[in-house]
Amino acid sequence: MIAVIMLQIIVASALSALGVFVFFHNPRSPVNRAFLFLTTPVAIWLFGFSFGYLSHDAATALFWFKCAYLGVIFISLSTYAFSVFYTKRLKQKPLIYAGLALGVIFLLLLLTNNTIFLDGLYRYAWGYYPKAGRYYWLFLVYFFPYAILLGYNLFTWRSEKQSPIENRVTSLLGAAFILAYFGATDFLPTLGINLLPIQPLGFIPIGIWIALVGYTVLQYRIWDVSLVAHKTVYYITLSTIIALVYTTIFVFSQSIFQKGLDKELLIFNTIVFLAMSFVLSFLKEKTQHFIDIIFYRQKINETSILQNLEHELVSLVDLSILVKRVTDVLHKDIGSKTVTLLMRQDDRGPLFVVLKTTIQGKHARLPIRLLSAREFFNKLITTKRDVSDEELLKLPEYKRVKRSGGNIFRLYKSELCVPLIRRGHLLGIIFLGSRFKKRGYDSHLRKVLMKMANTLAVAIENAELYHEVKAVSDMKSDILTVVSHQLRTPVTSIRWGLHLIQKGTYGALPEKLIEPFEQVFETNLETVRMIDRLLDVSRLERGNLQFEMERFDIALVIEDTISEMRAIAKNKNIKLIFKSFVPSIHIIADPERLRDVLEILIDNAIKYSPDDKTIRVTLENASFTREEMYYNHDVKKQTGIKISVTDEGIGISPDDQRKLFGKFFRGKNAQSFDTTGLGIGLAYAKSLILRLKGAIEVKSKVGEGTTVSLYLPT
């Protein structure tokens, strides 16, 4: 008899531990909360009945059985509530609230000693047992429909094409709950039906239920066992300390209050209990960070390392550097003994080549043919998740690919395979060997690794796209350079020929040909400038354009440039005015490149302004943000100077302003106003200014004019 009761107490303790264990894994998860709500009333029932069996008198036994019924009332409702949150059928929550309301009614009947619910005790050969009241059947009507709804939820959830693992877990949980409901046979002695010579054995199905749930947790890693154990021990210890403090206060308060003041004692202890509950919550919040550091330092470090790696991957465009960085982090920081990164040769090619591996030997570096492992690779695309060597061998969904997948796992000495999938295509695969110190890959680390793999897939795609674009750009620059060089030689020869004719080397030029020859010479000179600019653009793109940095007076460079441009402005009777709002100021830059930029801006202002207008050039102090720093947080503005060129010309439309600094772009109104030009001047000017660590901006209104401002650091 005693052995059976002790076994029941052990089952109740194990159930309580499992509920706390799961809850503290993730207290914010509705499923975890529902699981605690499920285990608590069952544990109260088992503990209450155990102490009732051990009681030597009817009054004590009745007290413990009533305590047990505080849990019994909510057992069926709590199991149903768990199924609602597990299967995500949140529209059924009103049924939970209705059950709580009915449960409260039965609870009031219990606490008020109303005999229509429980009517005293039976006295069996093995001990006392609660006796059903005349309306006890109403409680059974309330109890069993929720069991049916539980089964319905699990069955329909499994039939809705969940993943194979989810189906397996749901089947195991369903079987566990069916067994657990055999514990309802304990209702029979309450109705006067005694079939056994010993106490009812309803706790045995509950024990099997605990074993099945525990197996499911361990086998399918629903909850992270190693982490939760530490946190559970911590919270139990903390709760014990609070309970001891409260008990001490309770005992001390009894000596203060005189006998007969039970009401005052009750009020006092209620206040103390509420205060201690608040203290428990306060301590939990305040100590959470320290507990995480003590027990979860490794987890926090791993997550931080992989998150930092993700941020790095976004900015890397060199595939070799990217692959080396990922391999180093996984091998050295995460602690994987072996790391192998396979990548498809092209988007849909038949070969997977080894980009990087830490395994010694030539076999590990040979490419993998798609045909040899097509089914396994297709399964990775279908599941879109990682797979371990254990899952490959044990899970039914991998049965058909067990052989081909197992061969690759063995080749790369792997424990975990993480696919790199992008837009439904398998770009590559990371194979990770066992970890140092036998740490393994828990569910949390695997989630972080999959997140990193998704970022890596995007980074690989971006790197490939970057190299493709760069190849096209290099080819375009090559063509541009070759064509420009080939054009420059004959055009330069023509210029020198025209110059010799103008000088009279071949005889005096007739009067009527002098002006046409001057126009041809100016056009030829403009053509040479365009070709030189094309060559400079090509050199700038390749990084071959030389910059000679020196310290100089910026105002003098502006004045010299304006003096040179006045001859062109005079042809349209345009005034060029320069005004400086600062005393003499020196900057460090390349004066010749800056002169090129100013010539482009002033030339454009002259070209797109009607006759008899004014162009103003100003110099002033200003602060600015470099373009590459726009998206940085908390970036400080840089002090410098601002050069503005303002005209009264045709202006630029808002749509054209967004494209203004693109190569070979000319606005619609610009094309109709002046048909000459290639549209590379502003693109070239912006590239030069950025290389000088400055910035450029445009403000314009159609029909009113344009202001182009340059910013340079001082």
Secondary structure as UniProt FT lines:
FT   HELIX           2..23
FT   TURN            24..25
FT   TURN            27..28
FT   HELIX           30..54
FT   HELIX           58..86
FT   TURN            87..88
FT   HELIX           90..92
FT   HELIX           93..111
FT   TURN            112..113
FT   TURN            115..117
FT   STRAND          118..124
FT   TURN            125..126
FT   STRAND          127..132
FT   TURN            134..135
FT   HELIX           136..158
FT   TURN            159..161
FT   HELIX           164..180
FT   HELIX           181..186
FT   HELIX           187..190
FT   TURN            191..192
FT   HELIX           203..220
FT   HELIX           225..256
FT   TURN            259..260
FT   HELIX           262..315
FT   HELIX           319..328
FT   HELIX           329..333
FT   STRAND          339..344
FT   TURN            347..348
FT   STRAND          351..357
FT   HELIX           363..365
FT   STRAND          368..369
FT   HELIX           370..373
FT   HELIX           374..383
FT   STRAND          387..388
FT   HELIX           389..394
FT   HELIX           396..398
FT   TURN            399..401
FT   HELIX           402..411
FT   TURN            412..413
FT   STRAND          416..422
FT   TURN            423..424
FT   STRAND          425..432
FT   HELIX           436..438
FT   HELIX           443..503
FT   TURN            504..506
FT   HELIX           511..542
FT   STRAND          550..553
FT   HELIX           554..570
FT   TURN            571..573
FT   STRAND          575..580
FT   STRAND          586..589
FT   HELIX           591..607
FT   TURN            611..612
FT   STRAND          614..624
FT   HELIX           627..629
FT   TURN            630..631
FT   TURN            633..634
FT   STRAND          638..646
FT   HELIX           654..659
FT   TURN            660..661
FT   TURN            663..664
FT   HELIX           668..673
FT   HELIX           681..691
FT   TURN            692..693
FT   STRAND          695..701
FT   TURN            702..704
FT   STRAND          705..713
//
